[in-house]
Amino acid sequence: MGKGENPSTLQTPLTITHHASPITHRPLPITDHRMITVHHLNNSRSQRILWLLEELGLEYEIKRYQRDPATMLAPPSLREVHPLGKSPVITDDGQTIAESGAIVEYLIGRYGDGRLIPAANTPERLRYTYWLHFAEGTMQPQ
């Protein structure tokens, strides 16, 4: 996007490649790993996915999609990625994952190496799971 260009006027997906800043501990990549793609729709919940990718120090690219200004619906091109046509959606190593809570669980499970998640079968893990899904269920406006 050029300086002074209004992002709401973009008609086609814009791809941005991002390299996260270095971290002190980084899990070894999966052998045939390709870069994670975040399919980002303006005014969506994909910001929490971008935050997590930064925390994990993973490289990713962003494909941006713009809502129709009259209807606020996602463009048809997002349905080509996932049938719901909603965001966030990521693609990683041949997998397409939708819903921010599911994406968070996937990324931490695959790349977290025990970071950013309490140990299984503990009260802390139960609280973690509750707050992770609270953000999508109870807290989100209807």
C-alpha positions as CSV (number, residue, x, y, z in Angstrom):
1,M,0.0,0.0,0.0
2,G,1.5,3.3,-1.0
3,K,1.9,6.3,1.3
4,G,-1.5,8.1,1.6
5,E,-3.4,5.3,0.0
6,N,-6.7,4.5,1.7
7,P,-6.9,0.8,2.6
8,S,-10.7,0.8,2.3
9,T,-10.4,1.4,-1.4
10,L,-8.4,-1.7,-2.1
11,Q,-10.4,-4.1,-4.3
12,T,-8.0,-7.0,-4.4
13,P,-6.2,-8.9,-1.6
14,L,-3.0,-7.3,-0.6
15,T,-0.2,-9.6,0.5
16,I,2.4,-8.5,3.1
17,T,5.2,-10.7,4.2
18,H,6.2,-10.2,7.8
19,H,9.3,-11.4,9.6
20,A,8.8,-11.4,13.4
21,S,11.5,-10.0,15.5
22,P,14.0,-12.6,17.0
23,I,13.2,-14.3,20.2
24,T,15.5,-16.2,22.6
25,H,13.8,-19.6,22.3
26,R,12.2,-20.7,19.0
27,P,10.9,-24.2,18.3
28,L,12.4,-26.1,15.4
29,P,10.3,-25.7,12.3
30,I,8.3,-28.6,10.9
31,T,10.4,-30.3,8.2
32,D,8.4,-29.3,5.2
33,H,7.0,-26.1,6.7
34,R,5.7,-23.3,4.4
35,M,5.0,-19.8,5.7
36,I,1.8,-19.3,7.6
37,T,-0.8,-17.2,5.8
38,V,-3.2,-15.1,7.8
39,H,-6.4,-14.2,5.7
40,H,-7.2,-10.9,7.4
41,L,-10.6,-9.2,6.9
42,N,-10.9,-5.6,8.1
43,N,-12.9,-5.3,11.3
44,S,-12.4,-8.9,12.3
45,R,-10.8,-10.9,15.1
46,S,-7.6,-11.7,13.3
47,Q,-5.6,-9.2,15.4
48,R,-5.4,-11.8,18.2
49,I,-3.8,-14.2,15.7
50,L,-1.3,-11.6,14.5
51,W,-0.4,-11.0,18.2
52,L,0.1,-14.7,18.8
53,L,2.3,-15.1,15.7
54,E,4.5,-12.2,17.0
55,E,4.7,-13.8,20.5
56,L,5.7,-17.1,19.0
57,G,8.3,-15.4,16.7
58,L,6.9,-17.0,13.6
59,E,7.2,-15.7,10.1
60,Y,3.9,-15.1,8.4
61,E,2.2,-13.3,5.5
62,I,-1.0,-11.3,5.6
63,K,-3.6,-11.4,2.8
64,R,-5.9,-8.6,3.3
65,Y,-9.6,-8.5,2.3
66,Q,-12.0,-5.6,2.5
67,R,-15.6,-5.7,3.5
68,D,-18.2,-4.3,1.1
69,P,-18.8,-0.8,2.5
70,A,-22.6,-1.0,1.9
71,T,-23.3,-4.5,3.3
72,M,-20.2,-5.0,5.6
73,L,-20.0,-8.5,4.1
74,A,-16.7,-10.2,3.2
75,P,-15.8,-10.4,-0.4
76,P,-16.5,-13.6,-2.3
77,S,-12.7,-14.2,-2.6
78,L,-12.6,-15.1,1.1
79,R,-15.1,-17.9,0.6
80,E,-12.6,-19.4,-1.8
81,V,-10.3,-19.8,1.2
82,H,-12.9,-21.2,3.6
83,P,-16.7,-21.8,3.0
84,L,-17.7,-19.6,5.9
85,G,-16.2,-16.6,4.2
86,K,-15.2,-15.1,7.6
87,S,-12.0,-14.2,9.2
88,P,-9.6,-15.0,10.8
89,V,-8.5,-18.0,8.7
90,I,-5.0,-19.2,8.4
91,T,-3.4,-21.7,6.0
92,D,-0.4,-23.6,7.2
93,D,1.4,-26.6,5.7
94,G,-1.7,-27.6,3.7
95,Q,-4.1,-27.0,6.5
96,T,-6.9,-24.4,6.6
97,I,-8.0,-23.4,10.1
98,A,-10.9,-21.0,10.9
99,E,-12.2,-19.5,14.2
100,S,-9.7,-17.6,16.3
101,G,-9.9,-19.9,19.3
102,A,-9.2,-23.0,17.2
103,I,-6.3,-21.1,15.5
104,V,-4.8,-20.1,18.8
105,E,-5.0,-23.7,20.0
106,Y,-3.5,-25.0,16.8
107,L,-0.6,-22.5,16.7
108,I,0.3,-23.0,20.4
109,G,0.1,-26.8,20.0
110,R,2.2,-26.9,16.9
111,Y,4.7,-24.1,17.5
112,G,4.5,-23.2,21.2
113,D,6.9,-25.8,22.5
114,G,5.1,-25.5,25.9
115,R,5.1,-21.7,25.9
116,L,2.1,-19.5,26.5
117,I,-0.1,-22.4,27.8
118,P,-0.3,-23.9,31.3
119,A,0.3,-27.6,31.9
120,A,-2.5,-29.9,31.0
121,N,-4.9,-31.1,33.7
122,T,-4.2,-28.2,36.0
123,P,-6.6,-25.5,37.4
124,E,-4.5,-23.0,35.5
125,R,-5.1,-24.8,32.2
126,L,-8.9,-24.8,32.9
127,R,-8.8,-21.0,33.5
128,Y,-6.7,-20.5,30.4
129,T,-9.3,-22.5,28.3
130,Y,-12.2,-20.6,29.8
131,W,-10.7,-17.1,29.0
132,L,-9.6,-18.2,25.6
133,H,-13.2,-19.1,24.6
134,F,-14.8,-16.4,26.7
135,A,-13.3,-13.9,24.3
136,E,-15.3,-15.4,21.4
137,G,-18.5,-16.4,23.2
138,T,-19.6,-14.3,26.1
139,M,-17.6,-11.1,25.5
140,Q,-18.3,-10.6,21.7
141,P,-21.3,-8.5,20.9
142,Q,-24.3,-10.2,19.3
